[in-house]
Amino acid sequence: MADPFSITVGAIGLTATALTSVKALHDIIGEIRDAPETIIRVRDDLESLQAVLESLKKELEKGGLPETLESMLKDVRVGAAVERCARACTDFDTTLQKWMRHSTETKTSWRDVIRAYFGDAKIKAFKGQLSACRDTVNMALSTAMLYVHSTLLFIDGLH
C-alpha cells in the first residue's frame, strides 16, 4: 500500500499541472480577436473546470481529507481524469495554434475562422473531455467533503 502522503503530493502535482494547462489555453483563447462563438464557449468551459481543479488543489493542500483519500483517488481515478484533462488541453492548444496560424494579435484571418468553424467536431470532443474531467473531479471532491463532514458530525455526536 502506498503512503497516503506521497499519493496526496502526487495528486497536488497533477492538479497543478492541469491547472497550468487550463489557464494557458484559457489565456490563448482570450487573445484571439473575433473568435468564433464555439471557441469562446470553450473558454467558458475552461473557467468552470479551473474552479473545480482549484478547489481540489486547495483541499489536497489543506490536508483535511481522511485516509480514505488514497482509495478515493484510486477508485474514482481522479488522478487519471486530471492527467487526461491536462493532456487534452495541451492537444487542443496545438490544434488551435494550427487553426489560427494565419491570424495576428490584431486581426483574425477569415481562413482561420472557417477552419475553426469546420473543426466543430474536434471542439465538441474536447468540450466532452473537459466535462468528463470536471464531473469526475467534482464528484470525488464532493464525496470526500461529504465524508469529512459526516465523520465530524458523527464524532461530535459521540461527545
Residue pairs with C-beta under 8 A, 6 or more apart in sequence:
1 70
2 70
4 67
4 69
4 70
7 69
7 70
7 73
8 60
8 63
8 65
8 69
10 79
11 56
11 60
11 73
11 78
11 79
11 82
12 57
12 60
12 61
14 79
14 82
14 83
14 86
15 53
15 56
15 57
15 60
15 82
16 57
17 83
17 86
18 53
18 82
18 83
18 85
18 86
18 89
18 133
19 50
19 53
19 54
19 57
20 86
21 85
21 86
21 89
21 90
21 93
22 46
22 49
22 50
22 53
22 85
22 86
22 89
23 50
24 89
24 93
25 46
25 89
25 92
25 93
25 96
26 43
26 46
26 47
26 50
28 93
28 96
28 97
29 35
29 39
29 40
29 42
29 43
29 46
29 96
30 43
31 105
32 39
32 100
32 103
32 108
33 103
33 105
33 106
33 107
33 108
34 107
34 108
34 113
35 108
35 116
36 113
36 116
36 117
38 116
38 117
38 120
38 123
39 96
39 116
39 123
41 127
42 92
42 123
42 126
42 127
42 130
45 127
45 130
45 131
45 134
46 89
46 130
48 134
49 85
49 130
49 133
49 134
52 134
52 137
52 138
52 141
53 82
53 85
53 137
55 141
56 78
56 82
56 137
56 140
56 141
59 65
59 141
59 144
59 145
64 148
65 72
65 144
65 148
66 144
66 147
66 148
66 151
68 144
68 147
69 144
72 78
72 140
72 143
72 144
73 79
73 140
76 136
76 139
76 140
76 143
77 136
78 136
78 137
78 140
81 132
81 133
81 136
81 137
82 133
82 137
84 129
84 132
84 133
85 129
85 130
85 133
88 126
88 129
88 130
88 133
92 122
92 126
95 119
95 122
96 116
99 112
99 115
99 116
99 119
100 108
100 109
100 112
100 116
101 112
102 109
102 111
102 112
103 109
103 112
116 123
